[in-house]
Amino acid sequence: MNLSEKKPEDVIKPEFLEKYRELHKDILFRLSHINATITILEKILQSPLQYFQQSETVFWRTVCWNSVWASVVLIHALTNDKPKYTHTLCRFKNDILEWLRDSEKAEFSQILEKHEFDQTTNTILEKISQIRHKELAHREFKNNCFPNPGGITDSEIRRVYNDIEKLFDACSFGIEYDTTLYPTGTCGGKPIEKDIDHLLDLIVKDSYWLNGPEQMKEFWPDRRQSSPQKELSELNEFRKKFGMSEV
């Protein structure tokens, strides 16, 4: 039986088992929150809200920015926080090395080597910490200018999260857990709908963007001719989804 198939009580020294479980539970809670935040951000960015008037998307743009900022702060706290008594995933794995039974330490060290963050992930993590330090927690103004730590994309945030969860999984020793707050599976033969999907569908279904061809009939041919092909393709995909004719 390899180490990942064993239970914590099989590999952790008894005097550290309760502490291990408490710290593991804390990281699991934080990962679940980060994962849900990233999922909501991805869903919004994948929607056609980019084609709406800016005045129609103040709420959604605010949710997107807040989701990015929350992800940055939470990921930094989980990986790069420096104060001595903060609970990070990196400190957790190092503590586990001390708490393991001697017979398991060599195998666990080999597992950790396989889950080390690569250069790309470390670069993104450094950028996350810079955004946290220079834009969010502190607003620096030096040499008559604001420093520019650079932006970050949703795909970069997702990449870093996935690597963090892989490392956490290596530290979980057969514990069954789920970092997805949204329910999975089917209901009535259909995938269970996420609340964010349902909400976005309601917004799109009632939008001028979707119903424009009917609401401005005489102007639609000119509007259609000047619209990018990508937008027209997405428009027709959503019209088909809601039982409307293509335009």
Secondary structure, 3 states (H helix, E strand, C coil): CCHHHCCHHHHECHHHHHHHHHHHHHHHHHHHHHHHHHHHHHHHHHCHHHHCCHHHCHHHHHHHHHHHHHHHHHHHHHHCCCCCCCCCHHHHHHHHHHHECHHHHHHHHHHHHHCCCCHHHHHHHHHHHHHHHHHHHCCCCECCECCCCCCCCHHHHHHHHHHHHHHHHHCCCCCCCCCCCCCCCEECCEECCCHHHHHHHHHHHCCHHHHHHHHCCCCHHHHHHHCCHHHHHHHHHHHHHCCCCCC
